């Protein structure tokens, strides 16, 4: 089976007045369609940087990432953004909802950017699926943290991405709410066949994934 994404000998370094800091060192792995993967490691180990590079939001110093066979760093930023919009969903710890848009409008946004004519209908159906059918017109400020994260999940999954990247998706939630959000995320993963990649500190969440990639000091532990 062909991989949905392959990270190929990726290095990332940053240089400032104090010298050069190596954040990632020779990261190399491939993920299959439908896989659930936890990226774990201590704070500062490079997990979030790796996720940003996998999304094409950050560029590696060396190496490349192939998404559905396409070298993400052999194309310009506009083409990369288009590929991202077609293939990738995101869920962030801080939700990243637009405060001036309702729950429905937040979920419609990626569909509208993709020129989907059924954006309103598809977004409403997805919000019903995550249990927010009564909250379509509510703005983020009146939603609880768990509700905001479910809106973020709906926004990520509504485009039916090949790959979903989640950075500490339960980090801002209490335990019970986090459990419900994770259960929903795994359900949607199974329903849509999305490859799910989670950056997490939570060993219980990592254990639920089929595969674990441990980053330590910028390297993948064997």
Secondary structure, 3 states (H helix, E strand, C coil): CCEEEEEEEEEEEEEECCEEEEEEEEEEEEEECCCEEEEECCCCCCHHHHHHHHCCCCCCCEEEEEECCEECCCCCHHHHHHHHHHHEEEEECCCCCCCCCEHHHHHHHHHHHCCCCCHHHHHHHHHHHCCCCCCCCCEHHHCCHHHHHHHHHHHHHCCCCCEEEEECCCCCCCHHHHHHHHHHHHHHHHHHCCEEEEECCCHHHHHHCCEEEEEECCEECC
